[in-house]
Amino acid sequence: GNSVTQMEGPVTLSEEAFLTINCTYTATGYPSLFWYVQYPGEGLQLLLKATKADDKGSNKGFEATYRKETTSFHLEKGSVQVSDSAVYFCANSGAGSYQLTFGKGTKLSVIP
Amino acid sequence: GAGVSQSPSNKVTEKGKDVELRCDPISGHTALYWYRQSLGQGLEFLIYFQGNSAPDKSGLPSDRFSAERTGGSVSTLTIQRTQQEDSAVYLCASSLGQGKETQYFGPGTRLLVL
């Protein structure tokens, strides 16, 4: 079955620091990969996605590249802001499947 | 346009009571999903509806949980004889179709069973 493993949090960074949140997955076939973000007091929002190998998803300065050879989809941002403080979830949907399988979430706190 | 809406936003109930949670998907979305977000288990898939097809109930944790979707739009998740371990945030999502389509989530219903 599908699974997603992402780095444990919480992660605390200073403003303008570089961010990496690691995510690896297992799935049959060629899944789609997603990063969702949950800001304090809000619902889950799609941050970015990639649907095939070597695709790069990007949004709001965040990027993640679908790496089939390492089964990874690490989230990166070159310079974080206080407003990026949130919980980040990596997820996949298996080929021919529709339910999302989520990682446990990584809480990011960015301090001024 | 309007996103996915859920009601109520918060629900407090006593152990043993039944509860109904409602989801209004994005207009035109044929697929609807229910997930549960709890501290111990993270985000878990519960059930999936696609058009008029039979739902995929494989994620429902017990027979106390059921869901229906009337007219291919609004969905209701019902939990009978609630237990304290049912306390969680119940999330609804919808998408244009199945497979690689992006799922858009509602704000959730926070359920607390006393």
Interface residues (C-beta under 8 A of the other chain):
Chain A: S32 F34 Y36 E42 G43 L44 Q45 L46 K49 T51 F89 A91 S93 G96 S97 Y98 Q99 L100 T101 F102 G103 K104 G105
Chain B: A31 Y33 Y35 G42 L43 F45 Y48 Q50 D56 G59 L91 A93 S95 Q98 G99 K100 T102 Q103 Y104 F105 G106 P107 G108
